[in-house]
Amino acid sequence: MPHHTPLIGTIVAGLVVAFIMGALAHRLRISPLVGYLFAGVLIGPFTPGFVADSGLANELAELGVILLMFGVGLHFSLRDLLAVKNIAVPGAVVQIAVATALGVGLSWAMGWSLVTGLVFGLSLSVASTVVLLRALQGHKLVETEQGRIAVGWLIVEDLVMVIAIVLLPVLAEIGRSGEVTGSAIAYTLGEAGLKVVGFVLVMLVAGKRIIPGVLHWAAHSGSRELFRLAVLAIALGVAFGAAFMFDVSFALGAFFAGMILGETPLSRRAAEETLPLRDAFAVLFFVSVGMLFDPAVVVEQPLPLLGTVLIILFGKSLAAYLIVKAFGHPHRTAMVVSASLAQIGEFSFILAGLGTGLGLIPPEARDLVLGGAIISILANPIIFSFAAGSMAKAGQVAAQRAAAMEEQREAERREHLILVGYGRVGKLVAAGTREAGRAIVIVEDQEDIARIARADGFPVVSGNAASMDTLREAGILEASKLVIAIPEGFEAGGVVENARRLNAAVSVIARAHSDAEVKHLKDHGAHNVVMGEREIAGRMLSLLADMRRG
């Protein structure tokens, strides 16, 4: 019996090489997405050495697409979109149209068909969520006007891409049938539209009742494994059911499943429980995309690749800049929005892969999309830093905010406490701290949670607490106490270490779930570590002792 099968070999090689390349990318301060794509190139058929099974990799990528789209739906915020709808909706639509037209022009110059040009152009028109949010967070712009417009713009782009993913199989069916008459096109589009409408109605009528009910039952069962399984079963089951019963894409089914779950009170827990698996399969998705990339395109098609990069970095960005200016926004806002969109990512890969599989675009077009994505992701941090006014200026803005916060604290004449994490434990700590009349600053890296904390009336710094810049903005140099309420004890160790480097006198309280986490946190400088299981056991023993005395 062989020690490994093609499936095991593909998964192991994909994850191991992706980790190595992702770690290298992180070390070089570029997006890990680039590392994952290069990992795919290394284990793909166009480079020497080990070659993973591309067929199995594509099937694993389908799971990655389902879970990626489920995550998009889970974090879809209609409120964020409505807040900037007047500019985000028309702006994104016009920018997509311009980028698509530029892609059609380039494809025409290469002798491709109109349909190929449309799919190719659409693939170049949508930015990466991961890259955009990282750029905004790195420059502390998420909660600014520029950040809100960019995020709303991205939501519209994502929705347009969801529609495009639904329509691509319809275009392929029209092409295969050879009937291009108006009535044939109308019939095919009408049939597909009815299927999508039928699926949406079922999800809105039955899904909104059944899915939250199943999730709440699993949550109240007390089994964490059962809850996690329920979330995954809903995501994968709805996606498969949508394709099997309504003949719509896996992606649309997963998006609606996530959107419905996102409206429930358990959405945050659902996101947390499925995040590791979503991340793992998302990595395999990017690896599988990299396996399809032929590096020879750089030598064999340098001019088409240059044209593709120019469309991504300058064509659609210039369109976005002019649109934002046309709506009366200042130059800086237009620069930040346009720079944040000067890259492509997840949806581009999905569209290019789907288009190739359906025979709508040739492999050469897919290689141009992948090459353009890699180059644009590498170039985006430089472009964004320039648009945001350089890193130094961003640092000055952060310093000014920190100074303003410190002035407010001095006016209150009391030392403040920094709380990391506004989850279930963090909310209770924050409420108790406010009742005690103590000044508090919350550090939260998830924007939806940070928004809740602000709505509750707390000053919030958005960002990773392990970053020294984030800690400085929260006022760590003047803080008397640091409370780390996030459940990841080993991750909290890095927060403690950097906080003590900046302020050796700050008192640190953290939480843990195991003896190993307790030791890790204390080794890194935490003064007190609360282990939930011990506290619960201690309280129970105390109650038992009271019962005996009574």
Backbone hydrogen bonds, N-H to C=O, Kabsch-Sander energy under -0.5 kcal/mol:
donor,donor_aa,acceptor,acceptor_aa,energy
9,G,5,T,-3.0
10,T,6,P,-2.4
11,I,7,L,-2.4
12,V,8,I,-2.9
13,A,9,G,-2.5
14,G,10,T,-2.4
15,L,11,I,-2.6
16,V,12,V,-2.8
17,V,13,A,-2.3
18,A,14,G,-1.7
19,F,15,L,-2.2
20,I,16,V,-2.1
21,M,17,V,-2.7
22,G,18,A,-2.9
23,A,19,F,-2.7
24,L,20,I,-1.9
25,A,21,M,-2.4
26,H,22,G,-2.5
27,R,23,A,-2.2
28,L,24,L,-1.9
29,R,26,H,-1.3
30,I,25,A,-2.6
34,V,31,S,-1.5
35,G,31,S,-0.8
36,Y,32,P,-2.4
37,L,33,L,-2.3
38,F,34,V,-2.4
39,A,35,G,-2.0
40,G,36,Y,-1.8
41,V,37,L,-1.9
42,L,38,F,-2.3
43,I,39,A,-1.7
44,G,41,V,-0.8
47,T,44,G,-1.0
52,A,43,I,-2.5
52,A,50,F,-0.5
54,S,52,A,-0.8
57,A,53,D,-2.4
58,N,54,S,-2.1
59,E,55,G,-1.5
60,L,56,L,-2.6
61,A,57,A,-2.1
62,E,58,N,-1.5
63,L,59,E,-1.4
64,G,60,L,-1.9
65,V,61,A,-2.6
66,I,62,E,-2.4
67,L,63,L,-2.5
68,L,64,G,-2.5
69,M,65,V,-2.8
70,F,66,I,-2.1
71,G,67,L,-2.1
72,V,68,L,-2.1
73,G,69,M,-2.4
74,L,70,F,-2.3
75,H,71,G,-1.8
76,F,73,G,-0.8
78,L,76,F,-0.6
81,L,77,S,-1.6
82,L,78,L,-2.7
83,A,79,R,-1.8
84,V,80,D,-0.8
84,V,81,L,-0.9
85,K,82,L,-0.9
87,I,84,V,-1.2
88,A,84,V,-3.1
89,V,85,K,-1.4
91,G,87,I,-1.9
92,A,88,A,-2.5
93,V,89,V,-2.0
94,V,90,P,-2.5
95,Q,91,G,-2.6
96,I,92,A,-2.6
97,A,93,V,-2.2
98,V,94,V,-2.5
99,A,95,Q,-2.6
100,T,96,I,-2.6
101,A,97,A,-2.3
102,L,98,V,-2.4
103,G,99,A,-2.3
104,V,100,T,-2.5
105,G,101,A,-2.2
106,L,102,L,-2.3
107,S,103,G,-2.5
108,W,104,V,-2.4
109,A,105,G,-1.9
110,M,106,L,-1.1
111,G,108,W,-1.3
112,W,107,S,-2.9
117,G,113,S,-2.2
118,L,114,L,-2.4
119,V,115,V,-2.3
120,F,116,T,-2.7
121,G,117,G,-2.9
122,L,118,L,-2.5
123,S,119,V,-2.0
124,L,120,F,-0.9
124,L,121,G,-0.6
125,S,122,L,-1.3
126,V,122,L,-0.5
132,L,128,S,-2.3
133,L,129,T,-2.5
134,R,130,V,-1.9
135,A,131,V,-2.1
136,L,132,L,-2.3
137,Q,133,L,-2.8
138,G,134,R,-2.4
139,H,135,A,-1.2
140,K,137,Q,-1.4
141,L,136,L,-3.0
144,T,141,L,-1.1
147,G,141,L,-0.7
148,R,144,T,-2.4
149,I,145,E,-2.2
150,A,146,Q,-2.4
151,V,147,G,-2.6
152,G,148,R,-2.4
153,W,149,I,-2.7
154,L,150,A,-2.2
155,I,151,V,-2.0
156,V,152,G,-1.9
157,E,153,W,-2.2
158,D,154,L,-2.7
159,L,155,I,-2.3
160,V,156,V,-2.4
161,M,157,E,-2.3
162,V,158,D,-2.2
163,I,159,L,-1.9
164,A,160,V,-2.3
165,I,161,M,-2.6
166,V,162,V,-1.6
167,L,163,I,-1.9
168,L,164,A,-1.9
171,L,167,L,-2.3
172,A,168,L,-2.4
173,E,169,P,-2.2
174,I,170,V,-2.2
175,G,171,L,-2.3
176,R,172,A,-2.4
177,S,173,E,-2.2
178,G,174,I,-1.1
179,E,174,I,-0.5
180,V,178,G,-0.8
185,I,181,T,-2.4
186,A,182,G,-2.6
187,Y,183,S,-2.5
188,T,184,A,-2.5
189,L,185,I,-2.8
190,G,186,A,-2.6
191,E,187,Y,-2.6
192,A,188,T,-2.4
193,G,189,L,-2.7
194,L,190,G,-2.5
195,K,191,E,-1.9
196,V,192,A,-2.3
197,V,193,G,-2.8
198,G,194,L,-2.7
199,F,195,K,-2.4
200,V,196,V,-2.8
201,L,197,V,-2.6
202,V,198,G,-2.2
203,M,199,F,-2.4
204,L,200,V,-2.6
205,V,201,L,-2.6
206,A,202,V,-2.0
207,G,202,V,-2.2
208,K,203,M,-1.3
209,R,206,A,-1.1
210,I,206,A,-3.0
211,I,207,G,-2.1
213,G,209,R,-1.0
214,V,210,I,-2.7
215,L,211,I,-2.3
216,H,212,P,-2.7
217,W,213,G,-2.2
218,A,214,V,-2.3
219,A,215,L,-2.3
220,H,216,H,-2.4
221,S,217,W,-0.7
221,S,218,A,-0.5
222,G,219,A,-1.0
223,S,218,A,-0.5
224,R,222,G,-0.7
227,F,223,S,-1.9
228,R,224,R,-2.5
229,L,225,E,-2.4
230,A,226,L,-2.2
231,V,227,F,-2.1
232,L,228,R,-2.1
233,A,229,L,-2.7
234,I,230,A,-2.2
235,A,231,V,-2.4
236,L,232,L,-2.8
237,G,233,A,-2.4
238,V,234,I,-2.4
239,A,235,A,-1.6
240,F,236,L,-2.6
241,G,237,G,-2.8
242,A,238,V,-2.6
243,A,239,A,-1.7
244,F,240,F,-2.7
245,M,241,G,-2.9
246,F,241,G,-0.6
246,F,242,A,-1.3
247,D,243,A,-0.6
248,V,242,A,-1.7
253,G,249,S,-1.7
254,A,250,F,-2.6
255,F,251,A,-2.4
256,F,252,L,-2.3
257,A,253,G,-2.1
258,G,254,A,-2.4
259,M,255,F,-2.4
260,I,256,F,-2.4
261,L,257,A,-2.1
262,G,258,G,-2.3
263,E,259,M,-0.5
263,E,260,I,-1.0
264,T,261,L,-1.7
267,S,264,T,-1.7
270,A,266,L,-2.6
271,A,267,S,-2.4
272,E,268,R,-2.3
273,E,269,R,-2.7
274,T,270,A,-1.6
275,L,271,A,-0.9
278,R,274,T,-2.7
279,D,275,L,-2.9
280,A,276,P,-2.3
281,F,277,L,-2.4
282,A,278,R,-2.1
283,V,279,D,-2.4
284,L,280,A,-1.9
285,F,281,F,-1.9
286,F,282,A,-2.3
287,V,283,V,-2.5
288,S,284,L,-2.5
289,V,285,F,-2.0
290,G,286,F,-2.3
291,M,287,V,-1.9
292,L,288,S,-0.8
292,L,289,V,-0.9
293,F,289,V,-0.5
293,F,290,G,-1.0
297,V,294,D,-2.3
298,V,295,P,-1.8
299,V,296,A,-0.8
300,E,296,A,-3.4
301,Q,297,V,-2.3
305,L,301,Q,-2.1
306,L,302,P,-2.4
307,G,303,L,-2.7
308,T,304,P,-2.3
309,V,305,L,-2.4
310,L,306,L,-2.5
311,I,307,G,-2.0
312,I,308,T,-2.0
313,L,309,V,-3.1
314,F,310,L,-2.3
315,G,310,L,-2.4
316,K,311,I,-2.6
318,L,314,F,-2.6
319,A,315,G,-1.7
320,A,316,K,-2.3
321,Y,317,S,-2.6
322,L,318,L,-2.5
323,I,319,A,-2.2
324,V,320,A,-2.5
325,K,321,Y,-2.4
326,A,322,L,-2.2
327,F,323,I,-1.2
328,G,325,K,-1.9
329,H,324,V,-1.7
334,A,330,P,-2.1
335,M,331,H,-2.5
336,V,332,R,-2.5
337,V,333,T,-2.4
338,S,334,A,-2.3
339,A,335,M,-2.5
340,S,336,V,-2.3
341,L,337,V,-1.0
342,A,339,A,-1.3
343,Q,341,L,-1.9
345,G,126,V,-0.7
349,F,345,G,-2.0
350,I,346,E,-2.2
351,L,347,F,-2.9
352,A,348,S,-2.6
353,G,349,F,-2.8
354,L,350,I,-2.7
355,G,351,L,-2.9
356,T,352,A,-2.2
357,G,353,G,-2.4
358,L,354,L,-2.1
359,G,356,T,-1.1
360,L,355,G,-2.7
361,I,355,G,-1.2
365,A,362,P,-0.8
366,R,362,P,-1.6
367,D,363,P,-2.4
368,L,364,E,-1.9
369,V,365,A,-2.1
370,L,366,R,-2.5
371,G,367,D,-2.8
372,G,368,L,-2.6
373,A,369,V,-2.3
374,I,370,L,-2.4
375,I,371,G,-2.2
376,S,372,G,-2.5
377,I,373,A,-2.5
378,L,374,I,-1.9
379,A,375,I,-2.1
380,N,376,S,-2.0
382,I,379,A,-0.5
383,I,379,A,-2.1
384,F,380,N,-3.3
385,S,381,P,-2.2
386,F,382,I,-1.9
387,A,383,I,-2.4
388,A,384,F,-2.8
389,G,386,F,-1.0
390,S,385,S,-4.0
393,K,389,G,-0.6
394,A,390,S,-2.0
395,G,391,M,-2.6
396,Q,392,A,-2.1
397,V,393,K,-2.3
398,A,394,A,-2.3
399,A,395,G,-2.6
400,Q,396,Q,-2.6
401,R,397,V,-2.3
402,A,398,A,-2.6
403,A,399,A,-2.6
404,A,400,Q,-2.5
405,M,401,R,-2.5
406,E,402,A,-2.4
407,E,403,A,-2.5
408,Q,404,A,-1.8
409,R,405,M,-2.0
410,E,406,E,-2.8
411,A,407,E,-2.2
412,E,408,Q,-1.5
413,R,409,R,-0.8
413,R,410,E,-0.7
414,R,409,R,-1.1
417,L,439,A,-2.2
418,I,481,K,-2.3
419,L,417,L,-0.5
419,L,441,V,-2.8
420,V,418,I,-0.5
420,V,483,V,-3.0
421,G,419,L,-0.7
421,G,443,V,-2.6
427,K,423,G,-2.5
428,L,424,R,-1.0
429,V,425,V,-2.2
430,A,426,G,-2.8
431,A,427,K,-2.4
432,G,428,L,-2.3
433,T,429,V,-2.4
434,R,430,A,-2.3
435,E,431,A,-2.2
436,A,432,G,-1.6
437,G,434,R,-1.6
438,R,433,T,-2.1
439,A,415,E,-0.6
441,V,417,L,-2.5
442,I,459,P,-2.5
443,V,419,L,-2.9
444,E,442,I,-0.5
444,E,461,V,-2.0
447,E,445,D,-0.6
450,A,446,Q,-2.7
451,R,447,E,-2.3
452,I,448,D,-1.2
453,A,449,I,-2.2
454,R,450,A,-2.2
455,A,451,R,-2.3
456,D,452,I,-1.6
457,G,454,R,-1.7
458,F,453,A,-2.1
461,V,442,I,-3.1
462,S,460,V,-0.5
463,G,444,E,-1.3
465,A,463,G,-0.5
467,S,464,N,-2.0
471,L,467,S,-2.1
472,R,468,M,-2.7
473,E,469,D,-2.4
474,A,470,T,-1.7
475,G,472,R,-1.4
476,I,471,L,-2.1
478,E,475,G,-1.1
479,A,475,G,-1.1
480,S,416,H,-2.0
481,K,416,H,-1.0
482,L,507,S,-3.1
483,V,418,I,-3.1
484,I,482,L,-0.5
484,I,509,I,-3.1
485,A,420,V,-2.5
485,A,483,V,-0.7
489,G,487,P,-1.2
492,A,488,E,-2.0
493,G,489,G,-1.0
494,G,490,F,-0.6
494,G,491,E,-0.8
495,V,491,E,-0.9
496,V,492,A,-2.5
497,E,493,G,-2.4
498,N,494,G,-2.1
499,A,495,V,-2.4
500,R,496,V,-2.6
501,R,497,E,-1.5
502,L,498,N,-1.7
503,N,499,A,-2.4
506,V,503,N,-1.4
507,S,480,S,-2.2
509,I,482,L,-2.9
510,A,528,N,-2.2
511,R,484,I,-0.8
512,A,530,V,-2.3
518,V,514,S,-2.0
519,K,515,D,-2.5
520,H,516,A,-2.4
521,L,517,E,-2.6
522,K,518,V,-2.3
523,D,519,K,-2.6
524,H,520,H,-1.2
525,G,522,K,-1.2
526,A,521,L,-2.4
527,H,508,V,-1.0
528,N,508,V,-2.0
530,V,510,A,-3.1
531,M,529,V,-0.6
532,G,512,A,-1.3
532,G,530,V,-0.7
534,R,531,M,-0.5
535,E,531,M,-2.2
536,I,532,G,-2.5
537,A,533,E,-2.5
538,G,534,R,-3.0
539,R,535,E,-2.4
540,M,536,I,-2.4
541,L,537,A,-2.5
542,S,538,G,-2.0
543,L,539,R,-2.2
544,L,540,M,-2.4
545,A,541,L,-2.3
546,D,542,S,-2.0
547,M,543,L,-2.2
548,R,544,L,-2.0
549,R,545,A,-2.1
550,G,546,D,-2.1
